[in-house]
Amino acid sequence: MSAERIAGAPVSWGVIEIPDWGYQMPADRVLKEASSLGLKAVEAGPEELLPSDPSEVSDLLAGYGLGLVGGFVPAVLHEPARRGEELALVERRAAFFAAAGADVVVLAAMPASDDFGPFVELGEDSWRELFESLKSVEEICARHGISVSLHHHYGTVIESDEQVKRFLDGSEMGLCLDTGHLVIGGSDPVEIADLAGPRVNHVHLKDVDLEVAGRLAARELSFKEAAGKNAFRPLGEGDVDVEGLLDRLEDSGYSGWYVLEQDSVVEAEPPEGEGPVAEVRKSLDYLGGKL
């Protein structure tokens, strides 16, 4: 693995789309700290974090020596009545990311609500609608010359091991392999990497405390509560076989980004040099031993 393929995510600094999550650190500090660590690029984070003009995004990131990987796009794609407006959202964000020089749309198939709360099981009609919508999303992204990667995620309609495998069986879309959310959903990341093969076109790396993650999966804790209890850990400090996964991906020829994405909650602005940057540095130090 090359250090040129390691990127960061604003959620590692506690910056996220979910309302009332905690203190939202300003873009300048996130980008300055990401650059100081030697990261080569970042995901976009919430829409309001970066400028709305893609050329301004490129200029802003270039000032820190960073590029844009792409970004998270949550969309409700299994409900026929919402299909048009949700695909329009995907089109708008795909155009934005492509114009800003990004590589990939990281798509989350959302339930009707956006609170990342209850476990959701789709019926057969909804699965069919979802798969048809995913084909449309692939067409949209192809028109803009950008790839798309389905992000299985806690609180979305593709969360559990069974749901991830049904997605792999029913769609040809690329997969954003997220080590933490796979473990929370009951999957083995190495097994999913084997099953998905070359469809893994984006990777989120995080370690996980299995005890806290189990309480999150059982809905004993909310997503925010679990993050606040350090469910997501720096690489090498949790229970995920990160090294085994990296070996498997590299041996299979994976050549995409490794995004350090340790979902965290920040209650107040930390002093300079402290806070989330220290956690990201630990993950980088872990990866440094694998390069």
Secondary structure by P-SEA (a helix, b strand, c coil): cccccbbbbcccccccccccccccccaaaaaaaaaaaccccccccccccccccaaaaaaaaaaacccccbbbbbbbcccccaaaaaaaaaaaaaaaaaaaccccccccccccccccccbbbbcaaaaaaaaaaaaaaaaaaaaacbbbbbbbccccccccaaaaaaaaacccbbbcccaaaaaaacccaaaaaaaacccccbbbbbbbaaaaaaaaaaccccaaaaaaacccccccccccaaaaaaaaaaaacccccccccccccccccccccccaaaaaaaaaaaaaaac
